[in-house]
Amino acid sequence: MAATTENAGAVPAEAHELFAEVLSHSEQEATIGDGFYDRLCGAVCRLAHLRRAIIFRYDPVSRQVRAAGAHGVDIERFTGAHFSVDTAAIAARALREDQVVETADDIREEIPAEYTFLLPEPMRVVCGPMVAAGRPVGVIVAERSLDAPPLDPAERHLLWTLGKAAALASVARNVATQTETARQLRQRIDLAREVHEGVIQRLFGISMVLDGAGDLPEDVRTRCASEIQAALGELREAIQRPLGRESRATRTTFASELERQAEVSPGVRLNFEPDAAANVPETHEALAQSVLAEAIRNVRKHASASEVIVRTRLSNGTFALEVFNDGVDAGRVHESGMGMGLRLAAFEALQVGGIVEFGPRGADGWQVRLVVPHDG
């Protein structure tokens, strides 16, 4: 591996400081955004004397490669682009060999024609792998001048080391997410125990009284009414806790997600009204994208659909998203246990007072519906 040659030299102290920053901040930023990746791109450019850099990493939530951070590059230009190792040969080689790859000519010759608009000027790039424990996480892509000399072993080793730091950040972020999921599961178990020991016991006692023979005295009726009110109060306090998962903030939009879903489902006709994306409130963007992606993922997995219809409505203080598809075999849906992912999405909706419902519609149809209050 190129990064381990004898001429690689020592890693600069600033690179070691960057590792320390990864360990101290990546868990916190797992919940507040991707600012770390912007700073990492800046560090790559500063330490390796490069002009611009951008990080592409695999997002396990959306199951696609996204631009996570950049320095000297307008990252918004890459929002609607969908890359993979099949469309970026230089990235595939860097990840496969776990070493820094440098192009000898204009990089535009190595990317699909539909993405050349992202690189209007001729340029050479270096691509550093982000690999942790043998698992590919993403790549760091940085620009070099066309007349710059090739990278020397020390520079290659530095970029390879920075790629390890970025991979470490992604792994730490995933661990933090799993820890949060475990914490939410413990909260749900505590909720179930509290409801059982409090609300259920109160209602059980009331049912025993009401099941008795004869008319109830006035004081007994008053006591039953008081107990019911107390049970309702305890239940109301319990269900208002934020126990479900929350949708992560995204760098994309509902409109871009519609376009992406149309591309990844070439055999299915995706129809939606012109104002479908305009109706999505900004506060519910992440939730709407999550429900849409899960609904269409189930279409690909469980149905032989020829058409998917997406509708959105914003009226009377509510936002509604409906995803309908045909080609559903009712027996197959029952056997496959369809709906687990959507049940998880329903927990997200509960956090904002909404609901997610899904089920068969017509002879061979299936519909997913999200309804969320929105005060405008």
C-alpha positions, 0 to 999 in steps of 0.5 A: 500500500502506497501509504506505508512506504519507507519514504512516506515520512512522519505525519505532521502534528496538525494531522494528529490534532485532527484525529483528537478533534474527531474523537472529541467532537464527532459524537456531538456532531452526529446530531447537529450536522456535518460541520466537521466535514467542512473543516476536514476539507479545509484541513486537507487543503491547508496541510496538502497545499490543495485549492479545493476539496469535497468529501463524498460519503455513503449515507446509511439513512438514504442509502446513497452517496452524498456530498458531506462537506466541502472547502472552496466548492459550492456544495449545493451544486452537488445536491442533486447528483447521485454518484456511486463507484459504478459512475466514478472510476477514480473513487472505485480504484481508491477504495478498492486499493485503499490508497490515494489515486491521482489523475494524470489528465483532466478528471472530466474524462473519468466521470459520466457525461451528465455530471461534467457541468459540475466541473466546468474547468479542466482540472486534475484531482487526487482521491483519498479513500475513507476506509475504516476496518476494511469497510469503505465509508467514502472518499476525499476528492481534492483539486490540483493544478494541471501543471503541479508535480505528482504527489510525493510519498509524504503527501500521499501518506498525509492524504491517506491519514486524513482519509482515516480520520474522516472514516473514523468520524463516520464510524463514531457517528454511527456508534452515537446513533446506535447508542441513541437508538438503544436509549430510546428503546429503554425509554419505551420499555420504561413507558410500557412499565409505567403505563401498566403499573399506573394507568392499567392498574387504575382502569382495572380497579374501576372495571372491577367496581363497575362490574359489580351488581346493583346501582352505584352510590353517589360517592362511588361514582364520584370516585370512579370519575376521579380515578378515570380523570387521573388515569387519563392525565397519567396517560396524557403525560406519558404519550407526550414524551419524545420517545420515537426517533426523529427525522435527521436534517437533510441537505436535499429537498423533497423535490430532489428526493422525488427525482431521485426515486424516479431514477432508482425505480426505472420500471415504475412510472412515478406521477406527482402533481407540479406543486407536490414539492411546494406543498411540503412545509420546511419544518416537515421536509425531513419527515416527508422525505423519510416517509416517501423513501420508505413507501417507495422502498416497500413498493420495490420490495413488495409489489410489482407496480407499474405506477406510483402516485404521490400527492401532497395537500396543505390545508385546514391546518394540516399537511398530508402526503399520500403515496399510492401504488398498484401491483400489490398481491394481498397474500404476499403482503401479509406473508412478508410482514410489510410495514415494519419500516413504516411503523418506525416512520410513524414514531417520527410522525408522533413527535410532531403530533402526526400519524402514518397510516397504510394499507390496501386500497382497491383490488391491487392497490396500496396507500401510505398516508402521512398527516401532520398538523401545521399552523403555517 
